[in-house]
Amino acid sequence: MKKILTLILAISLAVTALAACGSQTIGNSDGASASQEQMQEPELSDIVQAVKDAYGENYLPSMEITEDMMSDIYGVNMDNVDEFIAEAPAISAHVDTFIAVKAKEGKGEEVEKELQAYLDYVVDNSINYPMNVAKVQSAKVVRYDDYVFYVMLGGYNDENPDATEEENVKFAQDQIQLGLDTIASFFEK
């Protein structure tokens, strides 16, 4: 039931965002309405809140990632960052991490490469509790122009304790996709 409610919330957020984008018009020089040529950039805080809402009680990050941590641990050159909101788990048994970055103009690709390098390191070198392996392997870094997101989020397959490794990976991928879809809803035209 919880999964259904989460899915309904994610879909309604996407529909709302798309409807809002589609209804924006501006007047052109001869007085007629025309579609807005350039969408207004979304607020990073709005995207982060939508992701938190989509996951609900399955959003586990609770500790702020500081600027020093972004640089020292995650390897992000903060000279390329205009704004960021990032959280990691306060409990070491969890791996859930969400990083949202608005890079300086033209620097999104560099930030994406840095976060992807960190994710690759975590996938290849970290020792995880068995419950976290599928989530770590399913995590993604995505970029929309100068907005970059590191998504390692989601619930655990508690309802199926006898799940196979393949079923746990599929569950983790679906959980990550919930965040990716929520983020994408802010950038689709």
C-alpha positions as a Markdown table, in Angstrom:
| # | Residue | x | y | z |
|---|---|---|---|---|
| 1 | Met | 0.0 | 0.0 | 0.0 |
| 2 | Lys | 2.9 | 2.3 | 0.9 |
| 3 | Lys | 4.4 | 1.8 | -2.6 |
| 4 | Ile | 1.1 | 2.6 | -4.3 |
| 5 | Leu | 0.7 | 5.9 | -2.3 |
| 6 | Thr | 4.4 | 6.8 | -3.1 |
| 7 | Leu | 3.8 | 6.1 | -6.8 |
| 8 | Ile | 0.6 | 8.2 | -6.8 |
| 9 | Leu | 2.4 | 11.1 | -5.1 |
| 10 | Ala | 5.2 | 10.9 | -7.6 |
| 11 | Ile | 2.8 | 10.8 | -10.6 |
| 12 | Ser | 0.8 | 13.7 | -9.2 |
| 13 | Leu | 4.0 | 15.8 | -8.7 |
| 14 | Ala | 5.1 | 15.1 | -12.3 |
| 15 | Val | 1.6 | 16.0 | -13.7 |
| 16 | Thr | 1.5 | 19.2 | -11.7 |
| 17 | Ala | 5.0 | 20.2 | -12.8 |
| 18 | Leu | 4.2 | 19.4 | -16.5 |
| 19 | Ala | 0.9 | 21.2 | -16.3 |
| 20 | Ala | 2.5 | 24.3 | -14.8 |
| 21 | Cys | 5.2 | 24.2 | -17.5 |
| 22 | Gly | 2.7 | 23.8 | -20.3 |
| 23 | Ser | 0.5 | 26.6 | -19.2 |
| 24 | Gln | 3.1 | 29.4 | -19.1 |
| 25 | Thr | 2.8 | 31.8 | -22.0 |
| 26 | Ile | 4.1 | 35.3 | -22.8 |
| 27 | Gly | 3.0 | 37.9 | -25.2 |
| 28 | Asn | 5.1 | 38.5 | -28.3 |
| 29 | Ser | 5.6 | 41.9 | -30.0 |
| 30 | Asp | 2.4 | 41.8 | -32.0 |
| 31 | Gly | 0.2 | 41.1 | -28.9 |
| 32 | Ala | -0.4 | 37.4 | -29.6 |
| 33 | Ser | 0.5 | 34.8 | -27.0 |
| 34 | Ala | 3.5 | 32.5 | -27.7 |
| 35 | Ser | 5.0 | 29.7 | -25.7 |
| 36 | Gln | 7.6 | 30.8 | -23.4 |
| 37 | Glu | 10.9 | 30.3 | -25.2 |
| 38 | Gln | 13.0 | 29.6 | -22.2 |
| 39 | Met | 11.7 | 27.9 | -19.1 |
| 40 | Gln | 12.5 | 29.6 | -15.8 |
| 41 | Glu | 15.2 | 27.7 | -14.0 |
| 42 | Pro | 13.8 | 25.6 | -11.2 |
| 43 | Glu | 14.7 | 26.3 | -7.6 |
| 44 | Leu | 17.0 | 23.7 | -6.2 |
| 45 | Ser | 15.1 | 23.7 | -2.9 |
| 46 | Asp | 11.9 | 22.9 | -4.7 |
| 47 | Ile | 13.5 | 19.9 | -6.4 |
| 48 | Val | 14.9 | 18.6 | -3.2 |
| 49 | Gln | 11.6 | 19.0 | -1.4 |
| 50 | Ala | 9.8 | 17.2 | -4.2 |
| 51 | Val | 12.2 | 14.3 | -3.9 |
| 52 | Lys | 11.8 | 14.1 | -0.2 |
| 53 | Asp | 8.0 | 14.2 | -0.6 |
| 54 | Ala | 8.2 | 11.4 | -3.2 |
| 55 | Tyr | 10.1 | 9.1 | -0.9 |
| 56 | Gly | 8.2 | 10.0 | 2.3 |
| 57 | Glu | 9.3 | 7.9 | 5.2 |
| 58 | Asn | 11.8 | 6.1 | 2.9 |
| 59 | Tyr | 13.9 | 9.3 | 2.6 |
| 60 | Leu | 16.7 | 8.4 | 5.0 |
| 61 | Pro | 19.4 | 11.1 | 4.7 |
| 62 | Ser | 19.3 | 13.2 | 7.7 |
| 63 | Met | 22.7 | 14.8 | 8.1 |
| 64 | Glu | 23.7 | 17.9 | 6.1 |
| 65 | Ile | 26.8 | 17.5 | 3.8 |
| 66 | Thr | 28.9 | 20.6 | 4.3 |
| 67 | Glu | 30.9 | 22.5 | 1.7 |
| 68 | Asp | 34.2 | 21.0 | 3.1 |
| 69 | Met | 32.7 | 17.5 | 2.9 |
| 70 | Met | 31.6 | 18.1 | -0.7 |
| 71 | Ser | 35.2 | 19.0 | -1.6 |
| 72 | Asp | 37.2 | 16.6 | 0.7 |
| 73 | Ile | 35.0 | 13.5 | 0.6 |
| 74 | Tyr | 33.0 | 13.7 | -2.7 |
| 75 | Gly | 35.7 | 15.4 | -4.7 |
| 76 | Val | 33.7 | 18.3 | -6.0 |
| 77 | Asn | 35.5 | 21.4 | -7.0 |
| 78 | Met | 33.4 | 24.0 | -5.1 |
| 79 | Asp | 34.7 | 26.8 | -7.4 |
| 80 | Asn | 32.3 | 25.2 | -10.0 |
| 81 | Val | 29.3 | 25.2 | -7.7 |
| 82 | Asp | 26.7 | 28.0 | -7.5 |
| 83 | Glu | 24.4 | 26.3 | -5.0 |
| 84 | Phe | 24.0 | 22.9 | -3.5 |
| 85 | Ile | 21.8 | 21.0 | -1.1 |
| 86 | Ala | 23.2 | 17.6 | 0.1 |
| 87 | Glu | 22.4 | 15.1 | 2.8 |
| 88 | Ala | 23.8 | 11.8 | 3.9 |
| 89 | Pro | 22.7 | 9.3 | 6.5 |
| 90 | Ala | 23.5 | 9.9 | 10.2 |
| 91 | Ile | 23.4 | 6.2 | 10.8 |
| 92 | Ser | 26.4 | 4.3 | 9.4 |
| 93 | Ala | 24.2 | 1.3 | 8.6 |
| 94 | His | 22.5 | 3.3 | 5.8 |
| 95 | Val | 24.0 | 4.5 | 2.5 |
| 96 | Asp | 21.2 | 6.8 | 1.4 |
| 97 | Thr | 22.7 | 10.0 | 0.0 |
| 98 | Phe | 21.1 | 12.8 | -2.0 |
| 99 | Ile | 23.2 | 15.6 | -3.6 |
| 100 | Ala | 21.6 | 18.4 | -5.7 |
| 101 | Val | 24.0 | 20.9 | -7.3 |
| 102 | Lys | 23.4 | 23.9 | -9.4 |
| 103 | Ala | 26.7 | 24.4 | -11.0 |
| 104 | Lys | 28.0 | 27.7 | -12.3 |
| 105 | Glu | 27.2 | 28.3 | -15.9 |
| 106 | Gly | 28.9 | 25.8 | -18.2 |
| 107 | Lys | 30.4 | 23.8 | -15.3 |
| 108 | Gly | 27.7 | 21.1 | -15.0 |
| 109 | Glu | 29.6 | 18.6 | -16.9 |
| 110 | Glu | 32.6 | 18.9 | -14.7 |
| 111 | Val | 30.5 | 18.5 | -11.5 |
| 112 | Glu | 28.8 | 15.5 | -13.1 |
| 113 | Lys | 32.2 | 13.9 | -13.8 |
| 114 | Glu | 33.3 | 14.5 | -10.2 |
| 115 | Leu | 30.2 | 13.0 | -8.6 |
| 116 | Gln | 30.3 | 10.1 | -11.1 |
| 117 | Ala | 33.9 | 9.4 | -10.1 |
| 118 | Tyr | 32.9 | 9.3 | -6.4 |
| 119 | Leu | 29.9 | 7.0 | -7.2 |
| 120 | Asp | 32.2 | 4.7 | -9.2 |
| 121 | Tyr | 34.6 | 4.6 | -6.2 |
| 122 | Val | 31.8 | 3.7 | -3.8 |
| 123 | Val | 30.5 | 1.0 | -6.1 |
| 124 | Asp | 33.9 | -0.5 | -6.7 |
| 125 | Asn | 35.6 | -0.1 | -3.2 |
| 126 | Ser | 33.1 | 0.3 | -0.4 |
| 127 | Ile | 32.2 | -2.5 | 2.0 |
| 128 | Asn | 28.5 | -2.4 | 2.6 |
| 129 | Tyr | 25.9 | -4.2 | 4.7 |
| 130 | Pro | 24.2 | -6.8 | 2.6 |
| 131 | Met | 21.0 | -4.8 | 2.7 |
| 132 | Asn | 22.7 | -1.9 | 0.9 |
| 133 | Val | 24.5 | -3.6 | -1.9 |
| 134 | Ala | 21.6 | -3.4 | -4.4 |
| 135 | Lys | 21.0 | 0.2 | -3.6 |
| 136 | Val | 24.7 | 1.2 | -4.0 |
| 137 | Gln | 24.9 | -0.6 | -7.4 |
| 138 | Ser | 21.6 | 1.0 | -8.6 |
| 139 | Ala | 22.6 | 4.6 | -7.6 |
| 140 | Lys | 22.8 | 7.2 | -10.4 |
| 141 | Val | 24.3 | 10.6 | -11.2 |
| 142 | Val | 22.2 | 12.6 | -13.6 |
| 143 | Arg | 22.6 | 16.1 | -15.2 |
| 144 | Tyr | 20.3 | 18.6 | -16.7 |
| 145 | Asp | 22.5 | 21.4 | -18.2 |
| 146 | Asp | 24.1 | 22.8 | -15.1 |
| 147 | Tyr | 22.0 | 20.9 | -12.5 |
| 148 | Val | 23.6 | 17.7 | -11.3 |
| 149 | Phe | 22.1 | 15.1 | -8.9 |
| 150 | Tyr | 23.6 | 12.2 | -7.1 |
| 151 | Val | 20.7 | 9.8 | -6.2 |
| 152 | Met | 21.3 | 6.9 | -3.8 |
| 153 | Leu | 17.8 | 6.7 | -2.1 |
| 154 | Gly | 14.9 | 4.5 | -1.4 |
| 155 | Gly | 13.3 | 2.0 | 0.8 |
| 156 | Tyr | 14.3 | -1.6 | 1.4 |
| 157 | Asn | 12.6 | -4.7 | 0.2 |
| 158 | Asp | 11.3 | -5.5 | 3.7 |
| 159 | Glu | 8.1 | -7.0 | 2.4 |
| 160 | Asn | 10.0 | -9.8 | 0.6 |
| 161 | Pro | 12.7 | -11.0 | 3.0 |
| 162 | Asp | 13.4 | -14.1 | 0.9 |
| 163 | Ala | 13.9 | -12.1 | -2.3 |
| 164 | Thr | 16.7 | -13.2 | -4.6 |
| 165 | Glu | 19.6 | -10.9 | -5.4 |
| 166 | Glu | 18.0 | -10.2 | -8.8 |
| 167 | Glu | 14.7 | -9.2 | -7.1 |
| 168 | Asn | 16.5 | -6.9 | -4.7 |
| 169 | Val | 18.4 | -5.2 | -7.5 |
| 170 | Lys | 15.1 | -4.7 | -9.4 |
| 171 | Phe | 13.5 | -3.2 | -6.3 |
| 172 | Ala | 16.5 | -0.9 | -5.7 |
| 173 | Gln | 16.4 | 0.3 | -9.3 |
| 174 | Asp | 12.7 | 1.1 | -9.0 |
| 175 | Gln | 13.4 | 3.0 | -5.9 |
| 176 | Ile | 16.2 | 5.0 | -7.5 |
| 177 | Gln | 13.9 | 5.6 | -10.5 |
| 178 | Leu | 11.3 | 7.3 | -8.3 |
| 179 | Gly | 13.9 | 10.0 | -7.5 |
| 180 | Leu | 15.1 | 10.3 | -11.1 |
| 181 | Asp | 11.5 | 10.7 | -12.4 |
| 182 | Thr | 10.8 | 13.3 | -9.8 |
| 183 | Ile | 13.9 | 15.3 | -10.7 |
| 184 | Ala | 13.1 | 14.9 | -14.5 |
| 185 | Ser | 9.7 | 16.4 | -14.0 |
| 186 | Phe | 11.3 | 19.8 | -13.3 |
| 187 | Phe | 13.2 | 19.8 | -16.6 |
| 188 | Glu | 10.8 | 18.3 | -19.1 |
| 189 | Lys | 9.2 | 20.8 | -21.4 |
